[in-house]
Amino acid sequence: MKMKGAQIVIETLIEQGVTDVFGYPGGQVLDIYDALYTSSDRISHHLTAHEQGAAHAADGYSRATGKVGVCFATSGPGATNLVTGIATAMLDSVPMVAITGNVAQSMIGRDSFQEIDITGITLPITKHNYFIHDVNKLADKIREAFRIAKSGRPGPVLIDIPKDIQTAIGEFEPKPVAEPFPLPEPDPARIAKAVELINARKKIFIHIGGGVIGSKTYGLVTELADKVDAVIGCSLMGLSAIPTEHPRFLGMQGMHGHYASSMASSKADLIIAVGTRFSDRATGNKQKFAKNSDIIHIDLDFAEINKNITANIGISGNIETTLKAILAGVEKAEHPEWISDVNALREREKSVIPSVPQLDPYFVIDAINKTVDADTVIATDVGQHQMWAAQFVNFRKPRKMISSGGLGTMGFGMGAAIGAAVGSGNKTVLITGDGSFGMNLNELCTAVASGVPLTIVIMDNGVLGMVRQWQTLFYNMHYSSTTLGKRVDYVKLAEAFGAKGVLTDTLDGFKSAFSEAYNSGGVTVIDCLIDKDEFVLPMLPPGGAIDDMITRKGE
Amino acid sequence: MEDKGSSFVIAVYVDNKYGVLTRVTSMFTRRGFNIDSLTVGVTESPEYSRITISMSGDGYARAQMLNQLRKLFNVKKVEVLEETDAVQRELILVKIKNDPDEHQRVLSALDIFKAHIIDYSVEALCVEVTGAPAKIDAFIEMVRPLGIIELCRTGIVALQKGGKNMLESPDVN
């Protein structure tokens, strides 16, 4: 059937199962928005305040649902505003399709108004990208983009569509939803070696990353841990894969990881890493990482094997079949000494947990944990509050932690939380800081307009806390540009956007404000005043290893 | 990290499409790879271009280069061409000063290296030499004292020895 390119875009998205798009219109996507207008009964568009918010929303949507997130932007500044959001998705392997308009092909290369080479700009931050030259190839290119975005290790794909392609008449025939490319299967010889190594070891630590969530192998991971009497830790991206209260789960490892988790990984005689890339934030000093243990590295992406950490056995390919084969091969074992060593570490960790209830990060998150249900999505921005959330939130189901890991994007939270709420249909809590919130708080209007059930908790300390912490520890307390020195009235701000605003300076005040906000189903901003010198602990200093861990202030 | 590594040649089959070379070279920049030479041209199959990359590095750099190339969507086949297992050639054009007093030295150098004179004028002679990269290096050193005005090298092209087609053969590296 013949139709305009712009209509082909919308028909292909619908055909590929897209129900929600986040975006912002403009001169070179007018035709696409016109097609969207006439198809609004079949696909919903969520207008954000800024294209960056749209990209983060598509990302958050994807992280919460596992589906491909989609965002639209116009040419020029619209397209460049997506860049941070696309890069964020790339670093955390989030499947996303970004569609941008561009000037007509006859205008390309002439520095036309709002012309930018967005495929050139996004080359290093996309899994792949396209500039469309032919309206008759448009639908297949979009299908291919979806296929690439969700195949193997997922990632963002950008499609740049010049204006003349949007208005040209082309052929469209519906096709089925694009299936991902088949996953490469692991090498059985390596699995046999891994099985042999696991059977020979007594102190096994399983380190998981986001790949376990993507491959839905959390059940296999806990089964393996049970069978070989291992304990489990994770990277930031692996959070929520395993329930926080699972008896074998020690929490996040690394720069701000749980004491017991980081220590146990350094004492293990075998680390089985699954779906993770050994980020420098997870390993600390690579030369000193896992000195005492061998490493089995299992990842979907062959290029991750031996990239950051050299593994004794690297197994690339399908994580699910790999874990199943290993599970079938290993012998049931019990290692009571190891478990008792780990339990001693856990006891020591418990001893540093704050015991006097007050309005501090630990008790704020404790109150959140006690209020929210298991389906609630927790989104964060980036900084101290993010690490506190990673350490203290009680996750009960996968895909409930929405946080920018690899790129560490301050300002990610608002858009991502909105996208996650839209995608999951669940109540969502954004834990943010006054620094991060300030970056993209304009999306409050998007949250209000979308009618999402979103509670925003600002850990408000008036400083850029994470940078300040480094300045305290390593820069002679030179608080260069980290004291915000501008008192924002977040209550008035929230109200100005049509949301509810509450200021709290006591724990009891926070508890009741949060409970009311959470149960209201609307958008509430809770300005939660905390001390500016709260630290995120433990901490591995830069370049440090587990032995250098700072666990208490003043150490 | 003592090992500075050796130089090696990588052959890459890519889709013969607009922008693919940029994707490949953008990846070099992003991952911090330094390459010595790069050539690109059509192949036996019009759908594909072949990129020949010459670079040096240790085993880590070599493995990373292969892995990162193989991740690119438009890359179809990547292989290291070991010196013992492949033929390598490079072409050079050199413009040498036409000094009547040095005529005999120039001509004997050209003769030794089987160079052809492809343009002759009062001021200069332009010559062409093909050969393995080491031969090209040696030729440049030989004629440098005679006065090189300009030179231009193509970079390495290489093929595996024997009857195999690389695209149709399984990965060996």
HADDOCK unambig.tbl for C-alpha pairs under 7 A between the chains (distance, minus, plus):
assign (segid A and resid 123 and name CA) (segid B and resid 23 and name CA) 6.64 0.50 0.50
assign (segid A and resid 124 and name CA) (segid B and resid 26 and name CA) 6.66 0.50 0.50
assign (segid A and resid 124 and name CA) (segid B and resid 27 and name CA) 6.67 0.50 0.50
assign (segid A and resid 124 and name CA) (segid B and resid 30 and name CA) 6.57 0.50 0.50
assign (segid A and resid 128 and name CA) (segid B and resid 73 and name CA) 6.84 0.50 0.50
assign (segid A and resid 303 and name CA) (segid B and resid 67 and name CA) 5.00 0.50 0.50
assign (segid A and resid 303 and name CA) (segid B and resid 68 and name CA) 6.42 0.50 0.50
